[in-house]
């Protein structure tokens, strides 16, 4: 199939792009296009105007400022993959990015596009929720700051208004020496994940958990933080009781249901993947 007719706009500044989105009817912003272009071709999306963000300077960067790592929304996934700053300060993201599609798609796909498209199976939204990321969104006249969980409102639905775009993603790194792990199950490497699991933890001198973040992707319409499980794990050691507790909480999450992957199958994957991720995070934390 081919897309319906649309007018392509190529602004050279963020302000120009925002003004176009504010005045054009039925307009969509185009970032990397790895999700939007197939949707256009299958006519799942039919905008009258496309506002291409690819020629705008200043929306692509990875930098640390005041102890926070900031990403411009147009930063390519490939740049994140090879960023020394990300590898050193955000190892969970660096591990997760290797599961995002293939090298060819990472060359074009952007962090902002992934968060805005908000596919339940996408890896970067899961990382954003796991690390309590913050985002800045803006229109031609105003800026807003939101937490990742507040930004992600439902199935492929964000808090973005029609005249806004995502501008920046900010993540505060965990302390050196923490443990992390990102795992996912997919039919083939590079395919959409059926279920993914992210675990981060810090240990005290007794090698017991004093801080933990547990997140599941692909289970619900948006990434799921297991807050009750996190609270229950404080003070836990790397033992069978901890694994059983994690598995129990993971399996209780309400899961998406479809003919290919029914809810019981996603719950089974969650019960399997998340304890494995916690064990791996423990192992990495105890290496320090």
N, C-alpha and C positions, 0 to 999 in steps of 0.2 A: 504494500500500500504506500501511498504518498500523503504527506500532510495537507491539510486544508491551506488555502492561501493566507499569507500573513505578510506584514510589512516588517522588515528588519531594520533596527536602529543601532548605530554603533557609536555611542557616546565616548568621549575621551576623558571624562572626569566623573567622579562619584556624584557630584552635585547635578551634573547634566543628566545622569542616569536616573537619579531620584526625581528630578523634575518631569522627565518623560513618563515615569511610572505613575506620577501623581496626576497627569492630565490625559494620558492615553486610555481609551476604553479597552477592557479585556486584554491587558498587557501582561506578559510574563518576562521575568529576568532569565537570561541564559548564562550559566556559568560554564562548567566543563562540558555539559551536554550529554554525559554518559547515561543519564536516566531520561532527561527531557526529550532528546531527539528520538529515541525509540517510541516514546509515548506519542510524539507528534506523528511519526510514520504510521503508527497503529490507530491514530485518531482517538486516542484516549485523552488527549489534550488538544484543544483547538483555539489557541489565542489569535486575536486579530493583529497583535503587535508583539514582536520579540525585541527585548532590550538586551543587546549583547554586552556583557561586562568585561570581555577579554582584552579590550584595548585600553582599559583604565589603569593608569599607573597608581601605585600606592595601596592596592588591595591584596598584594601578594608579598608576604614576609613571614619569617619566623624569628622572633627575638625575645629576649628576656629583659624585663624592666621591673625593678622593685620586687624581685623574687617571684614574679609571675611570668609564665611563658605565653606570649601572645601570637596569634595566627591571623593574618589577613584572610578574609573569607575566600579569596580567589587563589590561595596557596594550593599548588598542585599536590596531590597525594604522593607523587614521586619525589617531590622536594622534601616532604615530611619523612619519607622512607630513608633518605640519605642525609638528613639533618643531624649533625653531631650534637647539637643542642638537645634535640628530641631524644636521641639515644642516651645521652648522659642524664637528662633531667626527667624525661617522661618515658621510661622503658616499656610501660604497658602499651602506650600508643605505638611505639616502634614495633613491638611484637604484633599488635593487632593489624597494623597497616599492611603487613605481608600477606594477610588473608583477604585483602580488598582486591577482588577481581584478578587481573593479570597486569604485567608491566605495561602493556599497551593502554589499558584503561586508566591505570594510575598516572600515565603521562598527561592525561587530559582532565581526569576527575579532580575535583577540588574538595577541600574540607567543608567549605560553606555549602556547596551543592549537596553533599551527602547529608548534612544536618537539616537542610531545608526540604529535601525530598523525603527524608525520614522513613525510609523503608524499614519495616520491623526487623529485617535480617541484617541491616547495615552495621558494620563494625564500629565506625567512628562515633555514631550516636551512643552506642553502648559504652565506649571509652569516656565520652563526655559526661555521661551520667555517673559512671564509676568514680570519676575524678572531680565531681562537683564543679564542672566548668561553668563559666559565665559567658554570656554573649552580649554583644552590643548590636542593636538594630537601629535603623534610622530611616527617616523620610526626608523630604526636601526642607522641612521646617523643624524637625525635632529628632532627638536621640533617646533611646531607652536601653536600660541594662536589665537583663533577665538571667535567672539561673537556668541551667540546662533542663531540669525537670519542669520548670515553668514554661520554657520555650516549647517543649515537646508536649502537645496537648492531646493527641490521639492518633489513630491510624493515618499515617501520611499527612498529618495536620499539625502545623506549628502556630505559634502566636503571631506570626508575621501578618501585618495588615497589607492590603492591596498596594499601597503606595510606599511600602518599606522593602529594604533588602537587609540581609545580614552583613554586617561590616567586619566584626572581629570576634574571635573566640579567645578566652583567657582561661588558663589552667594554672593553679598553684601546685608546684611539684611537692611530692611527699619527701620526707627527710631521707638523706642518703642512708643506705643500709636496709631499706624496706624490701619486702618481698612482693613479687607480682607474678601474674600469669594470665594469659588470654588463650582460651581454647575454643574451638568450634567444630561442629559436625556439619559437613557438606557432602553431597554425593561425589563431587570431584573437587580438587583444589581449584579455587577461583570461582566456583559456583556460589550462588547465594547460600548463606548459612541457614540451616534449619534451626539450630539453636547454638548460641555462643555463651560463654561464661567468662567473666572477668573477676579476678580476686586480687586484692591488695591488702597487705597487713604489715604492721610493725610489732616487734617483740620487745619485751622488757628483759631485764638481766637474767630472769629465770627461764627465758625463751618461751614465754607465754604471751598471748596476744594482748596488746593494749590499745590497738587501733586496727580497724578492719573495714573494708568496703567490698561488698558482694553484689554483683550485677549480672542479670541474665538478658540476653538479646534473642529475638526470634520467638520468644515464648508469648509475650503479650503484644499489643499494638504499638507500644513504646517500650524502651528498655526498663527493666524492673530492678529497683534497688531493694534488697532484702533487709530492711532496717531492723526487723525483729531478730533475724538470725545474727546480724552484726552485733546487736546488744547482747545476745545470749552467748556469743563467742568470746567476749572480753574475759581474759584470765584463762582461756583454754590452751591446752598443749596440742602438739601434733600427734594425736592418737586416734584410735578407732571411734571413741565417743564423739570427738569433734567431727569426724567424717560423717557419722550417722546423723548428727544434728544438722549439718549442712544439707545432706541429702534429703532429710525430712522436710526442711523448710523449702528447698527448691522444688520438691515434688508437690507441694501444696499450692503453688502458684497457679492461678487460672490461666489456661493456655489457649492459644488460637486453635481453631479446628478447621480443617479443610480435607478434601478427599485424598490428597497426596500425603499429608502429614497430620493425622488426627491428634486431638489434644492429648490423649494418653501417651502417644509416642513422643511428643514434645516434652511432656512431664518426665518421661523415662530418661530422655536425653539430659534434661536439666539435673535430675538426681544423679546421673553418672558424671557429667562434665564438671559441675561446680565443686564437688569434693576433690576431684583430681586437680583442679585449678588451685584450691586451697593448699593441698599437699605440696604442689610445685612452688607456690609462693613461700610456704614455710621453708622449703629447702633452700631457696635463694636467700631468704632473710638470715638463715643460720650460717651462711657462708661468710658473713661479715664478723 
